[in-house]
Amino acid sequence: MRKNSGFAIFARRCRLRKLLSRILKTFLNDRSKNQIPRK
């Protein structure tokens, strides 16, 4: 049971990291798009 809980936490962390990376990518893309016309 301990292994299962640890694996669940690891999977959740992996999923969170993927989600965070995706949000960061979109956020950075939006910022770059918004900064282009200002130049």
mmCIF entry with sequence, helices, sheets and N, C-alpha, C, O atoms, coordinates in Angstrom:
data_MODEL
# 
_entry.id   MODEL 
# 
_entity.id                         1 
_entity.type                       polymer 
_entity.pdbx_number_of_molecules   1 
# 
_entity_poly.entity_id                      1 
_entity_poly.type                           'polypeptide(L)' 
_entity_poly.nstd_linkage                   no 
_entity_poly.nstd_monomer                   no 
_entity_poly.pdbx_seq_one_letter_code       MRKNSGFAIFARRCRLRKLLSRILKTFLNDRSKNQIPRK 
_entity_poly.pdbx_seq_one_letter_code_can   MRKNSGFAIFARRCRLRKLLSRILKTFLNDRSKNQIPRK 
_entity_poly.pdbx_strand_id                 A 
# 
loop_
_entity_poly_seq.entity_id 
_entity_poly_seq.num 
_entity_poly_seq.mon_id 
_entity_poly_seq.hetero 
1 1  MET n 
1 2  ARG n 
1 3  LYS n 
1 4  ASN n 
1 5  SER n 
1 6  GLY n 
1 7  PHE n 
1 8  ALA n 
1 9  ILE n 
1 10 PHE n 
1 11 ALA n 
1 12 ARG n 
1 13 ARG n 
1 14 CYS n 
1 15 ARG n 
1 16 LEU n 
1 17 ARG n 
1 18 LYS n 
1 19 LEU n 
1 20 LEU n 
1 21 SER n 
1 22 ARG n 
1 23 ILE n 
1 24 LEU n 
1 25 LYS n 
1 26 THR n 
1 27 PHE n 
1 28 LEU n 
1 29 ASN n 
1 30 ASP n 
1 31 ARG n 
1 32 SER n 
1 33 LYS n 
1 34 ASN n 
1 35 GLN n 
1 36 ILE n 
1 37 PRO n 
1 38 ARG n 
1 39 LYS n 
# 
_struct_asym.id          A 
_struct_asym.entity_id   1 
# 
_struct_conf.conf_type_id            HELX_P 
_struct_conf.id                      HELX_P1 
_struct_conf.pdbx_PDB_helix_id       AA1 
_struct_conf.beg_label_comp_id       ARG 
_struct_conf.beg_label_asym_id       A 
_struct_conf.beg_label_seq_id        2 
_struct_conf.pdbx_beg_PDB_ins_code   ? 
_struct_conf.end_label_comp_id       ARG 
_struct_conf.end_label_asym_id       A 
_struct_conf.end_label_seq_id        38 
_struct_conf.pdbx_end_PDB_ins_code   ? 
_struct_conf.beg_auth_comp_id        ARG 
_struct_conf.beg_auth_asym_id        A 
_struct_conf.beg_auth_seq_id         2 
_struct_conf.end_auth_comp_id        ARG 
_struct_conf.end_auth_asym_id        A 
_struct_conf.end_auth_seq_id         38 
_struct_conf.pdbx_PDB_helix_class    1 
_struct_conf.details                 ? 
_struct_conf.pdbx_PDB_helix_length   37 
# 
_struct_conf_type.id          HELX_P 
_struct_conf_type.criteria    ? 
_struct_conf_type.reference   ? 
# 
loop_
_atom_site.group_PDB 
_atom_site.id 
_atom_site.type_symbol 
_atom_site.label_atom_id 
_atom_site.label_alt_id 
_atom_site.label_comp_id 
_atom_site.label_asym_id 
_atom_site.label_entity_id 
_atom_site.label_seq_id 
_atom_site.pdbx_PDB_ins_code 
_atom_site.Cartn_x 
_atom_site.Cartn_y 
_atom_site.Cartn_z 
_atom_site.occupancy 
_atom_site.B_iso_or_equiv 
_atom_site.pdbx_formal_charge 
_atom_site.auth_seq_id 
_atom_site.auth_comp_id 
_atom_site.auth_asym_id 
_atom_site.auth_atom_id 
_atom_site.pdbx_PDB_model_num 
ATOM 1   N N  . MET A 1 1  ? 0.844  -1.208 0.000   1.00 0.00 ? 1  MET A N  1 
ATOM 2   C CA . MET A 1 1  ? 0.000  0.000  0.000   1.00 0.00 ? 1  MET A CA 1 
ATOM 3   C C  . MET A 1 1  ? 0.875  1.251  0.000   1.00 0.00 ? 1  MET A C  1 
ATOM 4   O O  . MET A 1 1  ? 0.545  2.257  -0.630  1.00 0.00 ? 1  MET A O  1 
ATOM 5   N N  . ARG A 1 2  ? 1.987  1.172  0.712   1.00 0.00 ? 2  ARG A N  1 
ATOM 6   C CA . ARG A 1 2  ? 2.864  2.342  0.745   1.00 0.00 ? 2  ARG A CA 1 
ATOM 7   C C  . ARG A 1 2  ? 3.361  2.667  -0.672  1.00 0.00 ? 2  ARG A C  1 
ATOM 8   O O  . ARG A 1 2  ? 3.374  3.826  -1.085  1.00 0.00 ? 2  ARG A O  1 
ATOM 9   N N  . LYS A 1 3  ? 3.765  1.633  -1.398  1.00 0.00 ? 3  LYS A N  1 
ATOM 10  C CA . LYS A 1 3  ? 4.247  1.850  -2.775  1.00 0.00 ? 3  LYS A CA 1 
ATOM 11  C C  . LYS A 1 3  ? 3.151  2.481  -3.624  1.00 0.00 ? 3  LYS A C  1 
ATOM 12  O O  . LYS A 1 3  ? 3.412  3.392  -4.410  1.00 0.00 ? 3  LYS A O  1 
ATOM 13  N N  . ASN A 1 4  ? 1.930  1.997  -3.464  1.00 0.00 ? 4  ASN A N  1 
ATOM 14  C CA . ASN A 1 4  ? 0.829  2.532  -4.270  1.00 0.00 ? 4  ASN A CA 1 
ATOM 15  C C  . ASN A 1 4  ? 0.633  4.017  -3.985  1.00 0.00 ? 4  ASN A C  1 
ATOM 16  O O  . ASN A 1 4  ? 0.493  4.816  -4.911  1.00 0.00 ? 4  ASN A O  1 
ATOM 17  N N  . SER A 1 5  ? 0.624  4.387  -2.708  1.00 0.00 ? 5  SER A N  1 
ATOM 18  C CA . SER A 1 5  ? 0.408  5.798  -2.369  1.00 0.00 ? 5  SER A CA 1 
ATOM 19  C C  . SER A 1 5  ? 1.551  6.635  -2.934  1.00 0.00 ? 5  SER A C  1 
ATOM 20  O O  . SER A 1 5  ? 1.324  7.714  -3.481  1.00 0.00 ? 5  SER A O  1 
ATOM 21  N N  . GLY A 1 6  ? 2.777  6.137  -2.802  1.00 0.00 ? 6  GLY A N  1 
ATOM 22  C CA . GLY A 1 6  ? 3.913  6.881  -3.334  1.00 0.00 ? 6  GLY A CA 1 
ATOM 23  C C  . GLY A 1 6  ? 3.800  7.042  -4.844  1.00 0.00 ? 6  GLY A C  1 
ATOM 24  O O  . GLY A 1 6  ? 4.082  8.112  -5.383  1.00 0.00 ? 6  GLY A O  1 
ATOM 25  N N  . PHE A 1 7  ? 3.385  5.973  -5.526  1.00 0.00 ? 7  PHE A N  1 
ATOM 26  C CA . PHE A 1 7  ? 3.238  6.046  -6.980  1.00 0.00 ? 7  PHE A CA 1 
ATOM 27  C C  . PHE A 1 7  ? 2.149  7.053  -7.349  1.00 0.00 ? 7  PHE A C  1 
ATOM 28  O O  . PHE A 1 7  ? 2.295  7.812  -8.307  1.00 0.00 ? 7  PHE A O  1 
ATOM 29  N N  . ALA A 1 8  ? 1.049  7.054  -6.575  1.00 0.00 ? 8  ALA A N  1 
ATOM 30  C CA . ALA A 1 8  ? -0.052 7.992  -6.852  1.00 0.00 ? 8  ALA A CA 1 
ATOM 31  C C  . ALA A 1 8  ? 0.459  9.427  -6.709  1.00 0.00 ? 8  ALA A C  1 
ATOM 32  O O  . ALA A 1 8  ? 0.164  10.286 -7.541  1.00 0.00 ? 8  ALA A O  1 
ATOM 33  N N  . ILE A 1 9  ? 1.223  9.674  -5.653  1.00 0.00 ? 9  ILE A N  1 
ATOM 34  C CA . ILE A 1 9  ? 1.755  11.027 -5.446  1.00 0.00 ? 9  ILE A CA 1 
ATOM 35  C C  . ILE A 1 9  ? 2.685  11.392 -6.607  1.00 0.00 ? 9  ILE A C  1 
ATOM 36  O O  . ILE A 1 9  ? 2.639  12.510 -7.122  1.00 0.00 ? 9  ILE A O  1 
ATOM 37  N N  . PHE A 1 10 ? 3.523  10.442 -7.010  1.00 0.00 ? 10 PHE A N  1 
ATOM 38  C CA . PHE A 1 10 ? 4.455  10.699 -8.111  1.00 0.00 ? 10 PHE A CA 1 
ATOM 39  C C  . PHE A 1 10 ? 3.696  11.006 -9.395  1.00 0.00 ? 10 PHE A C  1 
ATOM 40  O O  . PHE A 1 10 ? 4.036  11.939 -10.123 1.00 0.00 ? 10 PHE A O  1 
ATOM 41  N N  . ALA A 1 11 ? 2.651  10.199 -9.667  1.00 0.00 ? 11 ALA A N  1 
ATOM 42  C CA . ALA A 1 11 ? 1.863  10.417 -10.888 1.00 0.00 ? 11 ALA A CA 1 
ATOM 43  C C  . ALA A 1 11 ? 1.191  11.786 -10.835 1.00 0.00 ? 11 ALA A C  1 
ATOM 44  O O  . ALA A 1 11 ? 1.151  12.512 -11.828 1.00 0.00 ? 11 ALA A O  1 
ATOM 45  N N  . ARG A 1 12 ? 0.664  12.124 -9.661  1.00 0.00 ? 12 ARG A N  1 
ATOM 46  C CA . ARG A 1 12 ? -0.011 13.424 -9.533  1.00 0.00 ? 12 ARG A CA 1 
ATOM 47  C C  . ARG A 1 12 ? 0.989  14.547 -9.762  1.00 0.00 ? 12 ARG A C  1 
ATOM 48  O O  . ARG A 1 12 ? 0.682  15.531 -10.436 1.00 0.00 ? 12 ARG A O  1 
ATOM 49  N N  . ARG A 1 13 ? 2.185  14.400 -9.202  1.00 0.00 ? 13 ARG A N  1 
ATOM 50  C CA . ARG A 1 13 ? 3.209  15.442 -9.371  1.00 0.00 ? 13 ARG A CA 1 
ATOM 51  C C  . ARG A 1 13 ? 3.571  15.572 -10.852 1.00 0.00 ? 13 ARG A C  1 
ATOM 52  O O  . ARG A 1 13 ? 3.718  16.677 -11.376 1.00 0.00 ? 13 ARG A O  1 
ATOM 53  N N  . CYS A 1 14 ? 3.713  14.413 -11.518 1.00 0.00 ? 14 CYS A N  1 
ATOM 54  C CA . CYS A 1 14 ? 4.052  14.426 -12.951 1.00 0.00 ? 14 CYS A CA 1 
ATOM 55  C C  . CYS A 1 14 ? 2.958  15.160 -13.730 1.00 0.00 ? 14 CYS A C  1 
ATOM 56  O O  . CYS A 1 14 ? 3.242  15.984 -14.599 1.00 0.00 ? 14 CYS A O  1 
ATOM 57  N N  . ARG A 1 15 ? 1.695  14.842 -13.398 1.00 0.00 ? 15 ARG A N  1 
ATOM 58  C CA . ARG A 1 15 ? 0.584  15.474 -14.111 1.00 0.00 ? 15 ARG A CA 1 
ATOM 59  C C  . ARG A 1 15 ? 0.603  16.979 -13.845 1.00 0.00 ? 15 ARG A C  1 
ATOM 60  O O  . ARG A 1 15 ? 0.388  17.777 -14.756 1.00 0.00 ? 15 ARG A O  1 
ATOM 61  N N  . LEU A 1 16 ? 0.861  17.360 -12.597 1.00 0.00 ? 16 LEU A N  1 
ATOM 62  C CA . LEU A 1 16 ? 0.882  18.789 -12.259 1.00 0.00 ? 16 LEU A CA 1 
ATOM 63  C C  . LEU A 1 16 ? 2.009  19.480 -13.022 1.00 0.00 ? 16 LEU A C  1 
ATOM 64  O O  . LEU A 1 16 ? 1.834  20.584 -13.539 1.00 0.00 ? 16 LEU A O  1 
ATOM 65  N N  . ARG A 1 17 ? 3.160  18.824 -13.089 1.00 0.00 ? 17 ARG A N  1 
ATOM 66  C CA . ARG A 1 17 ? 4.298  19.434 -13.795 1.00 0.00 ? 17 ARG A CA 1 
ATOM 67  C C  . ARG A 1 17 ? 3.958  19.632 -15.265 1.00 0.00 ? 17 ARG A C  1 
ATOM 68  O O  . ARG A 1 17 ? 4.268  20.671 -15.847 1.00 0.00 ? 17 ARG A O  1 
ATOM 69  N N  . LYS A 1 18 ? 3.313  18.621 -15.869 1.00 0.00 ? 18 LYS A N  1 
ATOM 70  C CA . LYS A 1 18 ? 2.922  18.747 -17.284 1.00 0.00 ? 18 LYS A CA 1 
ATOM 71  C C  . LYS A 1 18 ? 1.974  19.917 -17.455 1.00 0.00 ? 18 LYS A C  1 
ATOM 72  O O  . LYS A 1 18 ? 2.127  20.723 -18.372 1.00 0.00 ? 18 LYS A O  1 
ATOM 73  N N  . LEU A 1 19 ? 0.980  20.007 -16.555 1.00 0.00 ? 19 LEU A N  1 
ATOM 74  C CA . LEU A 1 19 ? -0.006 21.078 -16.661 1.00 0.00 ? 19 LEU A CA 1 
ATOM 75  C C  . LEU A 1 19 ? 0.682  22.431 -16.485 1.00 0.00 ? 19 LEU A C  1 
ATOM 76  O O  . LEU A 1 19 ? 0.407  23.375 -17.225 1.00 0.00 ? 19 LEU A O  1 
ATOM 77  N N  . LEU A 1 20 ? 1.579  22.519 -15.501 1.00 0.00 ? 20 LEU A N  1 
ATOM 78  C CA . LEU A 1 20 ? 2.273  23.790 -15.250 1.00 0.00 ? 20 LEU A CA 1 
ATOM 79  C C  . LEU A 1 20 ? 3.121  24.177 -16.451 1.00 0.00 ? 20 LEU A C  1 
ATOM 80  O O  . LEU A 1 20 ? 3.128  25.339 -16.856 1.00 0.00 ? 20 LEU A O  1 
ATOM 81  N N  . SER A 1 21 ? 3.837  23.216 -17.026 1.00 0.00 ? 21 SER A N  1 
ATOM 82  C CA . SER A 1 21 ? 4.682  23.519 -18.191 1.00 0.00 ? 21 SER A CA 1 
ATOM 83  C C  . SER A 1 21 ? 3.816  24.018 -19.343 1.00 0.00 ? 21 SER A C  1 
ATOM 84  O O  . SER A 1 21 ? 4.200  24.947 -20.053 1.00 0.00 ? 21 SER A O  1 
ATOM 85  N N  . ARG A 1 22 ? 2.635  23.395 -19.531 1.00 0.00 ? 22 ARG A N  1 
ATOM 86  C CA . ARG A 1 22 ? 1.756  23.818 -20.629 1.00 0.00 ? 22 ARG A CA 1 
ATOM 87  C C  . ARG A 1 22 ? 1.278  25.243 -20.382 1.00 0.00 ? 22 ARG A C  1 
ATOM 88  O O  . ARG A 1 22 ? 1.260  26.062 -21.301 1.00 0.00 ? 22 ARG A O  1 
ATOM 89  N N  . ILE A 1 23 ? 0.889  25.542 -19.141 1.00 0.00 ? 23 ILE A N  1 
ATOM 90  C CA . ILE A 1 23 ? 0.399  26.896 -18.823 1.00 0.00 ? 23 ILE A CA 1 
ATOM 91  C C  . ILE A 1 23 ? 1.537  27.902 -19.033 1.00 0.00 ? 23 ILE A C  1 
ATOM 92  O O  . ILE A 1 23 ? 1.329  28.978 -19.593 1.00 0.00 ? 23 ILE A O  1 
ATOM 93  N N  . LEU A 1 24 ? 2.738  27.539 -18.577 1.00 0.00 ? 24 LEU A N  1 
ATOM 94  C CA . LEU A 1 24 ? 3.880  28.445 -18.742 1.00 0.00 ? 24 LEU A CA 1 
ATOM 95  C C  . LEU A 1 24 ? 4.150  28.697 -20.219 1.00 0.00 ? 24 LEU A C  1 
ATOM 96  O O  . LEU A 1 24 ? 4.420  29.828 -20.622 1.00 0.00 ? 24 LEU A O  1 
ATOM 97  N N  . LYS A 1 25 ? 4.077  27.640 -21.027 1.00 0.00 ? 25 LYS A N  1 
ATOM 98  C CA . LYS A 1 25 ? 4.322  27.805 -22.470 1.00 0.00 ? 25 LYS A CA 1 
ATOM 99  C C  . LYS A 1 25 ? 3.323  28.781 -23.074 1.00 0.00 ? 25 LYS A C  1 
ATOM 100 O O  . LYS A 1 25 ? 3.707  29.713 -23.781 1.00 0.00 ? 25 LYS A O  1 
ATOM 101 N N  . THR A 1 26 ? 2.048  28.568 -22.796 1.00 0.00 ? 26 THR A N  1 
ATOM 102 C CA . THR A 1 26 ? 1.021  29.446 -23.361 1.00 0.00 ? 26 THR A CA 1 
ATOM 103 C C  . THR A 1 26 ? 1.213  30.868 -22.844 1.00 0.00 ? 26 THR A C  1 
ATOM 104 O O  . THR A 1 26 ? 1.081  31.835 -23.594 1.00 0.00 ? 26 THR A O  1 
ATOM 105 N N  . PHE A 1 27 ? 1.529  30.986 -21.547 1.00 0.00 ? 27 PHE A N  1 
ATOM 106 C CA . PHE A 1 27 ? 1.711  32.318 -20.963 1.00 0.00 ? 27 PHE A CA 1 
ATOM 107 C C  . PHE A 1 27 ? 2.880  33.036 -21.640 1.00 0.00 ? 27 PHE A C  1 
ATOM 108 O O  . PHE A 1 27 ? 2.768  34.208 -21.999 1.00 0.00 ? 27 PHE A O  1 
ATOM 109 N N  . LEU A 1 28 ? 3.999  32.333 -21.813 1.00 0.00 ? 28 LEU A N  1 
ATOM 110 C CA . LEU A 1 28 ? 5.164  32.953 -22.453 1.00 0.00 ? 28 LEU A CA 1 
ATOM 111 C C  . LEU A 1 28 ? 4.843  33.313 -23.896 1.00 0.00 ? 28 LEU A C  1 
ATOM 112 O O  . LEU A 1 28 ? 5.242  34.374 -24.375 1.00 0.00 ? 28 LEU A O  1 
ATOM 113 N N  . ASN A 1 29 ? 4.120  32.431 -24.596 1.00 0.00 ? 29 ASN A N  1 
ATOM 114 C CA . ASN A 1 29 ? 3.757  32.723 -25.983 1.00 0.00 ? 29 ASN A CA 1 
ATOM 115 C C  . ASN A 1 29 ? 2.893  33.978 -26.051 1.00 0.00 ? 29 ASN A C  1 
ATOM 116 O O  . ASN A 1 29 ? 3.105  34.838 -26.906 1.00 0.00 ? 29 ASN A O  1 
ATOM 117 N N  . ASP A 1 30 ? 1.917  34.079 -25.147 1.00 0.00 ? 30 ASP A N  1 
ATOM 118 C CA . ASP A 1 30 ? 1.049  35.259 -25.144 1.00 0.00 ? 30 ASP A CA 1 
ATOM 119 C C  . ASP A 1 30 ? 1.871  36.512 -24.859 1.00 0.00 ? 30 ASP A C  1 
ATOM 120 O O  . ASP A 1 30 ? 1.669  37.548 -25.493 1.00 0.00 ? 30 ASP A O  1 
ATOM 121 N N  . ARG A 1 31 ? 2.797  36.420 -23.908 1.00 0.00 ? 31 ARG A N  1 
ATOM 122 C CA . ARG A 1 31 ? 3.617  37.597 -23.573 1.00 0.00 ? 31 ARG A CA 1 
ATOM 123 C C  . ARG A 1 31 ? 4.449  38.008 -24.786 1.00 0.00 ? 31 ARG A C  1 
ATOM 124 O O  . ARG A 1 31 ? 4.526  39.193 -25.112 1.00 0.00 ? 31 ARG A O  1 
ATOM 125 N N  . SER A 1 32 ? 5.068  37.043 -25.449 1.00 0.00 ? 32 SER A N  1 
ATOM 126 C CA . SER A 1 32 ? 5.900  37.382 -26.616 1.00 0.00 ? 32 SER A CA 1 
ATOM 127 C C  . SER A 1 32 ? 5.025  38.007 -27.705 1.00 0.00 ? 32 SER A C  1 
ATOM 128 O O  . SER A 1 32 ? 5.437  38.969 -28.353 1.00 0.00 ? 32 SER A O  1 
ATOM 129 N N  . LYS A 1 33 ? 3.828  37.469 -27.907 1.00 0.00 ? 33 LYS A N  1 
ATOM 130 C CA . LYS A 1 33 ? 2.933  38.032 -28.925 1.00 0.00 ? 33 LYS A CA 1 
ATOM 131 C C  . LYS A 1 33 ? 2.551  39.462 -28.555 1.00 0.00 ? 33 LYS A C  1 
ATOM 132 O O  . LYS A 1 33 ? 2.474  40.335 -29.420 1.00 0.00 ? 33 LYS A O  1 
ATOM 133 N N  . ASN A 1 34 ? 2.311  39.696 -27.258 1.00 0.00 ? 34 ASN A N  1 
ATOM 134 C CA . ASN A 1 34 ? 1.901  41.034 -26.835 1.00 0.00 ? 34 ASN A CA 1 
ATOM 135 C C  . ASN A 1 34 ? 3.076  42.015 -26.902 1.00 0.00 ? 34 ASN A C  1 
ATOM 136 O O  . ASN A 1 34 ? 2.877  43.210 -27.117 1.00 0.00 ? 34 ASN A O  1 
ATOM 137 N N  . GLN A 1 35 ? 4.290  41.512 -26.721 1.00 0.00 ? 35 GLN A N  1 
ATOM 138 C CA . GLN A 1 35 ? 5.443  42.414 -26.698 1.00 0.00 ? 35 GLN A CA 1 
ATOM 139 C C  . GLN A 1 35 ? 5.917  42.763 -28.104 1.00 0.00 ? 35 GLN A C  1 
ATOM 140 O O  . GLN A 1 35 ? 6.590  43.778 -28.284 1.00 0.00 ? 35 GLN A O  1 
ATOM 141 N N  . ILE A 1 36 ? 5.588  41.961 -29.089 1.00 0.00 ? 36 ILE A N  1 
ATOM 142 C CA . ILE A 1 36 ? 6.075  42.231 -30.456 1.00 0.00 ? 36 ILE A CA 1 
ATOM 143 C C  . ILE A 1 36 ? 5.572  43.593 -30.964 1.00 0.00 ? 36 ILE A C  1 
ATOM 144 O O  . ILE A 1 36 ? 6.388  44.383 -31.437 1.00 0.00 ? 36 ILE A O  1 
ATOM 145 N N  . PRO A 1 37 ? 4.281  43.900 -30.889 1.00 0.00 ? 37 PRO A N  1 
ATOM 146 C CA . PRO A 1 37 ? 3.796  45.176 -31.430 1.00 0.00 ? 37 PRO A CA 1 
ATOM 147 C C  . PRO A 1 37 ? 4.309  46.387 -30.647 1.00 0.00 ? 37 PRO A C  1 
ATOM 148 O O  . PRO A 1 37 ? 4.384  47.484 -31.200 1.00 0.00 ? 37 PRO A O  1 
ATOM 149 N N  . ARG A 1 38 ? 4.661  46.210 -29.379 1.00 0.00 ? 38 ARG A N  1 
ATOM 150 C CA . ARG A 1 38 ? 5.142  47.360 -28.587 1.00 0.00 ? 38 ARG A CA 1 
ATOM 151 C C  . ARG A 1 38 ? 6.473  47.867 -29.133 1.00 0.00 ? 38 ARG A C  1 
ATOM 152 O O  . ARG A 1 38 ? 6.749  49.066 -29.088 1.00 0.00 ? 38 ARG A O  1 
ATOM 153 N N  . LYS A 1 39 ? 7.302  46.949 -29.653 1.00 0.00 ? 39 LYS A N  1 
ATOM 154 C CA . LYS A 1 39 ? 8.596  47.373 -30.192 1.00 0.00 ? 39 LYS A CA 1 
ATOM 155 C C  . LYS A 1 39 ? 8.348  48.284 -31.388 1.00 0.00 ? 39 LYS A C  1 
ATOM 156 O O  . LYS A 1 39 ? 9.297  48.764 -32.006 1.00 0.00 ? 39 LYS A O  1 
# 
